């Protein structure tokens, strides 16, 4: 969903691929392919593919997405503890060569503490972002086609390393990094990545505008209908309050040192804002939601655009029709943004 320009920036919208932790393998393959096709049909730029110790390998899932579509770009979550930076660059190179498809990389510094401990990664939170800078720098230089990459860092060292086959310039990967903490923002700046936040309500969010060439984004779900009453009815039916989910959320909060998880967990909804946290608080998803009429949600989205955010990562769509409804929101928001 590339819906035009805001402040001379292209607005990019990504969907999210289903989790692999539920259902049979056949059901999951079908769901991934369906969501990928819906996302492409709605005009999305790409689709986020999660990674953690419980999920399937995101690169294999991304290959399913590529083979199910004609242009959709996987946004692959990449955690340094899982593979060497050369292996990431080689995957980008191989998929570009085989499918002529651009890949986006969601550079992940952290995760659940227990997952990291299982892999003997005890690196403190901010130091993981220092590592991520080195990691991303090597990947970027390899994909950019440098003939012999030599890098002497604290965490990684390579000497005269070359990527073959080369990545065509037009298929150079895009890079995204969590920008919910100061360390994350610093890493995004150092690597030239898009800094993605879990936003506050637009009326409270300070935005991230600091220079015209700095790309920023938000991770947010959307439920919108012709009227606010209808939108809230759909949203509450899809995400009912669930005591078991609330307990799981509390356990996840204790096992995560992510800045965004702590920030969202401390928030409550206020007034008649479309900003809604019940799905997050009941462990149904990992982002805030915007709920309301097309015009009201579009107003909130246009305010995020005014704050400098130009990339939007949506939640997992339940069906193709939901993506069509979200498309209407962005059409309204684009109109409001240019007034």
C-alpha positions as CSV (number, residue, x, y, z in Angstrom):
1,X,0.0,0.0,0.0
2,X,2.0,2.9,-1.3
3,X,-0.6,5.7,-1.1
4,X,1.2,8.8,-2.2
5,X,3.4,11.4,-0.6
6,X,3.4,13.2,2.7
7,X,5.9,16.0,3.3
8,X,7.7,14.8,0.2
9,X,7.9,11.2,1.5
10,X,6.4,8.1,0.1
11,X,3.9,6.5,2.5
12,X,4.5,2.8,2.8
13,X,2.1,0.3,4.5
14,X,3.0,-3.2,5.5
15,X,0.7,-6.0,6.7
16,X,1.8,-8.8,9.0
17,X,2.0,-12.5,8.3
18,X,0.1,-15.0,10.6
19,X,1.8,-16.6,13.6
20,X,3.1,-20.1,13.0
21,X,2.3,-21.3,16.6
22,X,-1.4,-22.3,15.9
23,X,-3.0,-24.9,13.7
24,X,-1.6,-27.6,11.3
25,X,1.1,-27.1,8.8
26,X,-1.4,-27.2,5.9
27,X,-3.6,-24.6,7.5
28,X,-0.7,-22.4,8.2
29,X,0.6,-22.6,4.6
30,X,-2.8,-21.7,3.3
31,X,-3.2,-18.8,5.7
32,X,0.3,-17.3,4.9
33,X,-0.5,-17.5,1.1
34,X,-3.9,-16.0,1.6
35,X,-2.8,-13.1,3.7
36,X,0.1,-12.4,1.3
37,X,-2.3,-12.3,-1.7
38,X,-4.8,-10.1,0.2
39,X,-2.0,-7.7,1.2
40,X,-0.7,-7.5,-2.4
41,X,-4.2,-6.9,-3.8
42,X,-4.8,-4.1,-1.3
43,X,-1.6,-2.4,-2.5
44,X,0.6,-3.1,0.6
45,X,4.4,-2.5,0.0
46,X,5.3,-5.6,2.0
47,X,4.4,-7.9,4.9
48,X,6.2,-8.4,8.3
49,X,7.3,-12.0,9.2
50,X,8.0,-12.5,12.9
51,X,10.9,-14.4,14.4
52,X,11.5,-15.9,17.9
53,X,12.3,-19.3,19.4
54,X,8.8,-20.5,19.0
55,X,8.2,-19.4,15.4
56,X,9.0,-21.1,12.1
57,X,12.1,-19.8,10.3
58,X,11.1,-16.4,8.8
59,X,13.2,-16.9,5.6
60,X,11.3,-20.1,4.7
61,X,8.0,-18.4,5.4
62,X,9.1,-15.4,3.3
63,X,9.8,-17.8,0.4
64,X,6.1,-19.0,0.6
65,X,5.1,-15.3,0.5
66,X,7.2,-14.6,-2.5
67,X,5.9,-17.7,-4.4
68,X,2.3,-16.7,-3.6
69,X,2.6,-13.2,-5.0
70,X,4.1,-11.2,-7.8
71,X,5.6,-8.1,-6.1
72,X,5.0,-8.1,-2.3
73,X,8.2,-7.7,-0.3
74,X,8.7,-9.8,2.8
75,X,9.8,-7.7,5.8
76,X,11.9,-10.3,7.5
77,X,12.6,-10.0,11.3
78,X,16.3,-10.6,11.7
79,X,17.8,-11.3,15.2
80,X,21.7,-11.3,15.3
81,X,21.8,-14.2,17.7
82,X,20.2,-16.5,15.1
83,X,22.6,-16.0,12.2
84,X,25.8,-14.3,11.0
85,X,25.4,-11.1,9.0
86,X,26.9,-12.7,6.0
87,X,24.1,-15.3,6.1
88,X,21.5,-12.6,6.1
89,X,23.1,-10.8,3.1
90,X,23.4,-14.2,1.3
91,X,19.6,-14.8,1.8
92,X,18.8,-11.3,0.4
93,X,21.1,-11.9,-2.5
94,X,19.7,-15.4,-3.2
95,X,16.1,-14.3,-3.1
96,X,16.9,-11.3,-5.4
97,X,18.6,-13.6,-7.8
98,X,15.9,-16.3,-7.8
99,X,12.8,-14.2,-7.7
100,X,13.8,-10.6,-8.6
101,X,12.1,-9.5,-5.3
102,X,13.2,-6.8,-2.9
103,X,13.4,-7.8,0.7
104,X,13.0,-5.5,3.8
105,X,14.8,-6.4,7.0
106,X,13.3,-5.7,10.4
107,X,16.5,-5.6,12.5
108,X,15.6,-7.0,16.0
109,X,17.9,-6.3,18.9
110,X,16.0,-8.1,21.7
111,X,13.2,-10.5,22.3
112,X,11.9,-12.5,25.2
113,X,14.5,-12.7,27.9
114,X,14.1,-16.5,28.3
115,X,14.6,-17.0,24.5
116,X,17.9,-15.1,24.7
117,X,19.0,-16.9,27.8
118,X,18.3,-20.3,26.1
119,X,20.8,-19.2,23.5
120,X,23.3,-18.0,26.1
121,X,22.9,-14.4,25.0
122,X,23.2,-12.3,28.2
123,X,24.1,-9.0,26.4
124,X,22.4,-6.0,28.1
125,X,19.6,-4.1,26.3
126,X,21.5,-1.1,25.1
127,X,24.6,-3.1,24.2
128,X,22.4,-5.3,22.0
129,X,21.8,-2.2,19.9
130,X,25.5,-1.5,19.7
131,X,25.9,-5.0,18.4
132,X,23.0,-4.4,16.0
133,X,24.7,-1.4,14.5
134,X,27.8,-3.5,13.6
135,X,25.6,-6.3,12.3
136,X,23.5,-4.1,10.1
137,X,26.5,-2.2,8.8
138,X,28.1,-5.4,7.5
139,X,24.9,-6.5,5.8
140,X,24.3,-3.1,4.2
141,X,27.9,-2.9,2.9
142,X,27.7,-6.5,1.5
143,X,24.4,-5.8,-0.2
144,X,25.6,-2.5,-1.6
145,X,28.2,-4.5,-3.6
146,X,31.5,-3.5,-2.0
147,X,34.1,-5.7,-3.6
148,X,35.9,-6.7,-0.4
149,X,34.3,-5.8,2.9
150,X,36.6,-5.5,5.9
151,X,35.1,-4.6,9.2
152,X,36.8,-4.6,12.6
153,X,34.2,-4.1,15.3
154,X,33.7,-5.1,19.0
155,X,31.2,-7.8,18.1
156,X,31.9,-8.7,14.5
157,X,35.0,-8.9,12.3
158,X,35.2,-9.8,8.6
159,X,38.1,-9.6,6.2
160,X,37.9,-9.1,2.4
161,X,34.3,-10.5,2.4
162,X,32.4,-10.4,-0.9
163,X,28.7,-11.2,-1.6
164,X,28.0,-13.4,-4.6
165,X,25.7,-13.1,-6.5
166,X,25.5,-9.3,-6.1
167,X,22.2,-7.6,-5.2
168,X,21.0,-5.4,-8.1
169,X,20.8,-1.8,-7.0
170,X,17.1,-1.6,-7.5
171,X,16.6,-4.6,-5.1
172,X,18.8,-3.2,-2.3
173,X,17.0,-4.2,0.9
174,X,15.2,-1.7,3.1
175,X,16.1,-1.6,6.8
176,X,13.8,-1.0,9.8
177,X,14.7,-0.9,13.5
178,X,12.6,-0.5,16.6
179,X,12.8,3.2,17.7
180,X,10.9,3.0,21.0
181,X,14.1,3.5,23.1
182,X,16.9,5.9,22.9
183,X,19.3,3.1,22.0
184,X,17.0,2.0,19.2
185,X,16.7,5.5,17.8
186,X,20.5,5.8,17.9
187,X,20.8,2.5,16.1
188,X,18.4,3.6,13.4
189,X,20.3,6.8,12.9
190,X,23.7,5.1,12.8
191,X,22.5,2.5,10.2
192,X,20.2,4.7,8.1
193,X,17.2,2.5,9.0
194,X,13.6,3.5,9.4
195,X,12.9,3.9,13.1
196,X,9.6,2.2,14.0
197,X,7.7,3.0,17.2
198,X,4.6,1.7,19.0
199,X,2.9,5.1,19.1
200,X,1.1,7.0,21.7
201,X,-2.2,8.6,20.8
202,X,-1.4,11.2,18.1
203,X,-2.4,14.0,20.5
204,X,0.4,12.9,23.0
205,X,3.0,11.6,20.6
206,X,6.0,13.9,20.2
207,X,6.8,12.6,16.7
208,X,10.3,12.0,15.4
209,X,10.8,14.8,12.9
210,X,14.5,15.9,13.1
211,X,15.6,16.0,9.5
212,X,13.9,15.7,6.2
213,X,15.8,12.5,5.2
214,X,15.0,10.6,8.4
215,X,12.4,7.8,7.8
216,X,10.2,6.9,10.7
217,X,7.2,4.6,11.2
218,X,4.6,3.2,13.6
219,X,3.2,-0.3,14.3
220,X,-0.5,-0.1,14.7
221,X,-3.7,-2.1,14.1
222,X,-6.9,-0.6,12.5
223,X,-10.6,-1.4,12.7
224,X,-12.7,1.1,10.8
225,X,-16.3,1.2,9.5
226,X,-18.8,3.7,8.2
227,X,-19.8,4.5,11.8
228,X,-17.9,4.4,15.0
229,X,-20.5,2.2,16.6
230,X,-20.1,-0.4,14.0
231,X,-16.3,-0.3,14.2
232,X,-16.3,-0.7,18.0
233,X,-18.8,-3.6,17.7
234,X,-16.5,-5.4,15.3
235,X,-13.4,-4.6,17.3
236,X,-14.9,-5.9,20.6
237,X,-16.2,-9.1,18.9
238,X,-12.8,-9.8,17.5
239,X,-10.9,-8.9,20.7
240,X,-13.1,-9.7,23.7
241,X,-11.6,-9.3,27.2
242,X,-10.0,-12.6,28.3
243,X,-8.7,-13.3,31.8
244,X,-6.3,-16.0,30.5
245,X,-4.9,-13.6,27.9
246,X,-4.4,-10.9,30.6
247,X,-2.4,-13.3,32.7
248,X,-0.3,-14.3,29.6
249,X,0.3,-10.6,29.0
250,X,1.5,-10.2,32.5
251,X,3.9,-13.1,32.1
252,X,5.2,-11.7,28.8
253,X,5.8,-8.3,30.4
254,X,8.0,-10.0,33.1
255,X,9.9,-11.9,30.5
256,X,10.6,-9.0,28.1
257,X,13.0,-6.0,28.6
258,X,11.7,-4.3,25.4
259,X,11.1,-0.6,26.0
260,X,7.9,-0.6,23.8
261,X,6.4,-3.5,25.8
262,X,6.8,-1.6,29.1
263,X,5.6,1.7,27.6
264,X,2.4,0.1,26.2
265,X,1.7,-1.9,29.4
266,X,1.6,1.2,31.5
267,X,-0.9,3.1,29.3
268,X,-4.7,3.3,29.6
269,X,-7.2,4.6,27.0
270,X,-8.5,8.1,27.5
271,X,-11.7,9.9,26.5
272,X,-13.2,9.3,23.1
273,X,-9.9,8.6,21.4
274,X,-9.8,5.9,18.8
275,X,-6.6,4.6,20.5
276,X,-7.3,1.1,22.0
277,X,-5.1,-1.2,24.0
278,X,-7.4,-4.1,24.9
279,X,-6.0,-6.5,22.2
280,X,-2.5,-5.9,23.5
281,X,-3.5,-6.1,27.2
282,X,-5.3,-9.4,26.5
283,X,-2.3,-10.9,24.7
284,X,-4.1,-11.0,21.3
285,X,-1.6,-8.9,19.5
286,X,1.5,-6.8,20.0
287,X,0.4,-3.3,19.0
288,X,-2.1,-0.6,19.9
289,X,-5.3,-0.3,17.7
290,X,-7.1,2.6,16.2
291,X,-10.9,2.0,16.1
292,X,-13.7,4.2,14.8
293,X,-15.4,5.6,11.7
294,X,-13.3,5.9,8.5
295,X,-13.1,9.7,9.0
296,X,-12.2,9.5,12.7
297,X,-9.4,6.9,12.2
298,X,-8.2,8.8,9.1
299,X,-7.9,11.9,11.2
300,X,-5.7,10.1,13.7
301,X,-3.6,8.6,10.9
302,X,-3.2,12.0,9.2
303,X,-2.0,13.4,12.5
304,X,0.7,10.7,12.6
305,X,1.6,11.7,9.1
306,X,2.0,15.3,10.3
307,X,4.3,14.1,13.1
308,X,6.6,12.7,10.4
309,X,5.7,9.0,10.3
310,X,5.6,7.6,6.8
311,X,5.8,3.9,7.3
312,X,2.8,2.0,8.9
313,X,3.0,-1.7,9.9
314,X,-0.5,-3.1,10.4
315,X,-1.6,-6.1,12.4
316,X,-2.5,-9.5,10.9
317,X,-5.6,-9.0,8.7
318,X,-8.4,-11.4,9.4
319,X,-9.7,-11.3,5.8
320,X,-9.3,-9.4,2.5
321,X,-12.3,-7.1,3.3
322,X,-10.5,-5.8,6.4
323,X,-7.6,-4.6,4.3
324,X,-10.1,-2.9,1.9
325,X,-11.5,-1.0,4.9
326,X,-8.1,0.0,6.0
327,X,-7.3,1.2,2.5
328,X,-10.3,3.6,2.8
329,X,-8.8,5.0,6.0
330,X,-5.5,5.8,4.2
331,X,-7.4,7.3,1.2
332,X,-9.2,9.7,3.6
333,X,-5.9,10.4,5.5
334,X,-4.1,11.2,2.3
335,X,-6.8,13.8,1.5
336,X,-6.6,15.3,4.9
337,X,-2.8,15.4,4.9
338,X,-2.7,17.6,1.7
339,X,-5.3,20.2,2.9
